[in-house]
Amino acid sequence: MCVSVVPQIIKTYKTRCSDGLSIFYLIILMTGMSMIMLYALYVKDMVFIFGNGLALLLTGILVVLWYRYRSKS
C-alpha cells in the first residue's frame, strides 16, 4: 500500500491536471495513515513506521500536486 499512489503521482505530474483527484479522499486517507503511524510509534514497530512514513510522504506529494495543478474555476 505504501507505494500504491506512485502511478497517480506520475500521471498527475505528467498531465499537470488534478481534476480527477478528490481532496476529501486524500485528507481522510492521510488522517487514517497518521493514526496508524501514531500506533506504530507507540508499539515501536519499525516495519509499520517505515511503511506508513513512506505512504504519508507519497500521499503528501499527491496533495501538493493537487494543490499546484487544481482547476481555478
C-alpha positions in Angstrom: 0.0 0.0 0.0 2.8 2.4 0.7 3.7 2.8 -3.0 0.2 2.5 -4.4 -0.1 6.2 -5.2 3.0 6.3 -7.3 1.1 5.8 -10.6 -1.3 8.6 -9.7 1.7 10.9 -8.8 3.3 10.2 -12.2 0.0 10.8 -14.1 -0.8 14.0 -12.2 2.7 15.3 -12.8 2.8 14.4 -16.5 -0.6 15.8 -17.3 -0.4 18.7 -14.9 -4.0 18.2 -14.1 -5.6 17.1 -10.8 -9.3 17.3 -11.8 -9.9 13.6 -11.1 -8.5 13.8 -7.6 -10.7 14.2 -4.5 -9.0 16.3 -1.8 -11.5 15.0 0.7 -10.4 11.4 0.0 -6.7 12.4 0.3 -7.4 14.2 3.6 -9.3 11.2 5.0 -6.6 8.8 3.8 -3.8 10.9 5.4 -5.8 11.1 8.6 -6.1 7.3 8.8 -2.4 6.9 7.9 -1.5 9.3 10.6 -3.5 7.4 13.2 -1.8 4.1 12.1 1.6 5.9 12.3 0.9 7.0 15.9 0.0 3.5 16.8 3.1 2.1 15.1 5.3 4.7 17.0 3.5 3.7 20.3 4.3 0.0 19.8 7.7 0.8 18.2 7.1 -1.4 15.2 9.8 -0.4 12.6 8.1 -2.1 9.7 4.8 -0.2 10.2 6.8 3.1 10.9 8.7 2.8 7.7 5.7 1.7 5.6 3.4 4.3 6.9 6.1 7.0 6.8 6.6 6.3 3.1 2.9 6.2 2.4 2.4 9.5 4.2 5.2 11.1 2.3 3.8 9.9 -1.1 0.3 10.9 -0.3 1.6 14.3 0.9 3.3 14.7 -2.5 -0.1 13.9 -4.2 -1.8 16.6 -2.0 0.9 19.1 -3.1 0.3 18.2 -6.7 -3.4 18.5 -6.3 -2.9 22.0 -4.9 -0.5 23.0 -7.6 -2.5 21.7 -10.6 -6.1 22.2 -9.4 -8.6 24.0 -11.6 -9.0 27.6 -10.5 -12.6 27.9 -11.8 
